[in-house]
Amino acid sequence: MTIQERRERPGQSAEEQSAEEHSSEEQSSGSADDSQLAESPAIAVEGLRKRFGSGSEAVTAVDGVSFTVERGSVVGLLGPNGAGKTTTIKSILGMVLPDAGSVRIHGTDVYANPRRAYAHVDAMLEGARNDYWRLTVRENLRYFATIGGVDPDSIADRHDRLLDKLDLADVADQPVRNLSRGMKQKVSLASVLAGEADVIFLDEPTLGLDVESSLTLRRELRRIVAERNLTVIVSSHDMDVIEDICDRVVIMNEGRVIADDTVENLLRGFDARGYRVTSPDFDESLVADLRDRFEVVGVERLGDRTRVEVATDSDGFYALTAFLRSRDVTLDAVDTVDWDLEDVFVELTGGKDR
Ligand SMILES: Nc1ncnc2c1ncn2[C@@H]1O[C@H](COP(=O)(O)OP(=O)(O)OP(=O)(O)O)[C@@H](O)[C@H]1O
């Protein structure tokens, strides 16, 4: 039971420790029969609420959050700073005791029956802090497999493959403390994947990695998730990571869920963000006229042609083409500038920092 072990490490707040005490009391209520469990989603969060402090100092961190995560899916949890993501994740993991609401993992209530609920759950919270720095990389994998209830000798091949795929084979016998921050990050991911956990929480899994390592880690994560049918909740400020690995995103703002959909559907909900029109007929005075009438966000010379980017929706585009026709401009090319997840996020959260 890896989560339990990780909860015993230093750095927990009193709040987290009291949640731990509460959750360590095994109770019989909250368990469903096996046929119900087999059909239930991997994670079901219902009406979660958490306030910190009291009186004028009180902060409502999570304000009625509900969502489900189907087995074998990868869901991104996004939101600006202070949106309530960490409190939600810690409530799911039993590290924070919510004021109201329920969390079920594979149908089992985590507060009523934590041992059963967390049997196949693991988490990588705040990156490399999860690992034992005096142990070697391979010893960390063996350790986390063992406390996850697996004989590490029986999965030594899997550990070799994991070390190989995450480019850790050369440092497998070095203590983690000697490694760079990026390498430590990969060791953290490897140790979360080292046992038999099939519900995994990843907080900023690519933080501090260079572009190439981030791409490798994302690719390997996708491969391992598919191969082992893992259920993953990932929280990241990097939208490329989220777009790349998630089937669905849950976006939070001010303690509430404000969007819960596939990336594709979220993007489909928005009209074009702008248009790029390319022509040999654009001169300085015409571009100045365009600036007077439209929101020109870019002008680029391409040999004897000029490409102008205008931020507008499809209605504005008709006005743009009508204007260009009236000035006898012949267009060589028209490209749509589509929304990406970053744009959608900024729009939905009112432009707050991630
Ligand atoms: N232990 C605590 N005591 C008091 N307030 C807290 C505590 N933990 C979180 N909060 C407050 O609850 C709100 C939500 O915080 P939370 O850490 O869950 O947000 P987050 O979305 O994870 O933010 P970030 O992206 O910055 O990590 C914030 O206003 C935060 O200051």
Ligand as a Chemical Component Dictionary entry (heavy atoms), coordinates in Angstrom:
data_LIG
# 
_chem_comp.id                   LIG 
_chem_comp.type                 NON-POLYMER 
_chem_comp.pdbx_formal_charge   0 
_chem_comp.three_letter_code    LIG 
# 
loop_
_chem_comp_atom.comp_id 
_chem_comp_atom.atom_id 
_chem_comp_atom.alt_atom_id 
_chem_comp_atom.type_symbol 
_chem_comp_atom.charge 
_chem_comp_atom.model_Cartn_x 
_chem_comp_atom.model_Cartn_y 
_chem_comp_atom.model_Cartn_z 
_chem_comp_atom.pdbx_ordinal 
LIG N1  N1  N 0 -3.620 23.802 4.491  1  
LIG C1  C1  C 0 -4.214 24.938 4.060  2  
LIG N2  N2  N 0 -4.551 25.921 4.917  3  
LIG C2  C2  C 0 -5.167 27.052 4.510  4  
LIG N3  N3  N 0 -5.477 27.292 3.218  5  
LIG C3  C3  C 0 -5.160 26.364 2.303  6  
LIG C4  C4  C 0 -4.517 25.138 2.676  7  
LIG N4  N4  N 0 -4.335 24.398 1.546  8  
LIG C5  C5  C 0 -4.833 25.123 0.533  9  
LIG N5  N5  N 0 -5.332 26.298 0.983  10 
LIG C6  C6  C 0 -5.983 27.350 0.172  11 
LIG O1  O1  O 0 -7.006 26.730 -0.581 12 
LIG C7  C7  C 0 -7.051 27.262 -1.896 13 
LIG C8  C8  C 0 -6.868 26.140 -2.905 14 
LIG O2  O2  O 0 -5.531 25.661 -2.793 15 
LIG P1  P1  P 0 -4.958 24.433 -3.635 16 
LIG O3  O3  O 0 -3.535 24.248 -3.189 17 
LIG O4  O4  O 0 -5.879 23.294 -3.522 18 
LIG O5  O5  O 0 -5.020 25.013 -5.097 19 
LIG P2  P2  P 0 -4.250 24.534 -6.427 20 
LIG O6  O6  O 0 -5.250 24.604 -7.518 21 
LIG O7  O7  O 0 -3.574 23.244 -6.196 22 
LIG O8  O8  O 0 -3.177 25.694 -6.614 23 
LIG P3  P3  P 0 -1.655 25.647 -7.219 24 
LIG O9  O9  O 0 -1.787 25.458 -8.701 25 
LIG O10 O10 O 0 -1.150 27.010 -6.867 26 
LIG O11 O11 O 0 -0.939 24.545 -6.511 27 
LIG C9  C9  C 0 -5.990 28.343 -1.960 28 
LIG O12 O12 O 0 -6.585 29.580 -1.691 29 
LIG C10 C10 C 0 -5.034 27.948 -0.857 30 
LIG O13 O13 O 0 -4.378 29.072 -0.334 31 
# 
loop_
_chem_comp_bond.comp_id 
_chem_comp_bond.atom_id_1 
_chem_comp_bond.atom_id_2 
_chem_comp_bond.value_order 
_chem_comp_bond.pdbx_ordinal 
LIG N1  C1  SING 1  
LIG C1  N2  SING 2  
LIG C1  C4  DOUB 3  
LIG N2  C2  DOUB 4  
LIG C2  N3  SING 5  
LIG N3  C3  DOUB 6  
LIG C3  C4  SING 7  
LIG C3  N5  SING 8  
LIG C4  N4  SING 9  
LIG N4  C5  DOUB 10 
LIG C5  N5  SING 11 
LIG N5  C6  SING 12 
LIG C6  O1  SING 13 
LIG C6  C10 SING 14 
LIG O1  C7  SING 15 
LIG C7  C8  SING 16 
LIG C7  C9  SING 17 
LIG C8  O2  SING 18 
LIG O2  P1  SING 19 
LIG P1  O3  DOUB 20 
LIG P1  O4  SING 21 
LIG P1  O5  SING 22 
LIG O5  P2  SING 23 
LIG P2  O6  DOUB 24 
LIG P2  O7  SING 25 
LIG P2  O8  SING 26 
LIG O8  P3  SING 27 
LIG P3  O9  DOUB 28 
LIG P3  O10 SING 29 
LIG P3  O11 SING 30 
LIG C9  O12 SING 31 
LIG C9  C10 SING 32 
LIG C10 O13 SING 33 
# 
